[in-house]
Amino acid sequence: MNEYLVLVVEDDKPIRNLITTTLKMNDYRYITAGKGNEAIMLSASHKPDIIILDLGLPDIDGVDVIEHIRTWSDVPIIIVSARSEDQDKITALDKGADDYLTKPFSVEELLARLRVIQRRLMKTENIPVTEFVNERLRIDYISGCVYLNENELHLTPIEYKLLCLLARNAGKVLTHKYIIQNVWGSASENSEASLRVFMATLRKKLDDNPQVLIQTHIGIGYRMMKL
Ligand code: CA
């Protein structure tokens, strides 16, 4: 039996059944909720390890559910949304959701997202905070040095900040807005364009071509993969 307990929040029965059948076949434990308030109660009482959350719910909005849960818990949340809810998806990521699936999605896609989160849950338990290692990449937080295959990289302060932010949130999709606020402190008109430029030079230094380490989510943001 899988040790992870998944809370599935979805009011659409066929989709909920698809998700729970997939979880069952892959030995996950799960509980379900069809409403947002029920989801909040269940996450408090059962403390799930992962939450799969539909954004369009009959009582309260999925974004409100995230906001509520984030006041006491960092549990990974995967949003499930329809294509028409793209703006909501970005808001949900800004409120602290970790990842998203757009309907219709395949069960393979769902399982892949769960594996990303599980790897993160496993690794955060024994990561020493003074160092970040992701395959060829190593960040020594104490000296502020970054190494690729143990060769030191020369990053500008902004590039270093950007890399550390992505590393700290590895496995998680970060929106443009979130990155800009955390790296530059505030957003200006051209900040998305400058983010793209900094990301391009950072990728070049990281030799990240094709984009294996840092994924682009067009119109949404970026994610550092756990390799
Ligand atoms: Ca729905």
Residues whose N, C-alpha, C, O or C-beta is under 5 A from the ligand:
A	BS01	CA	D11 D12 D54 G56 L57
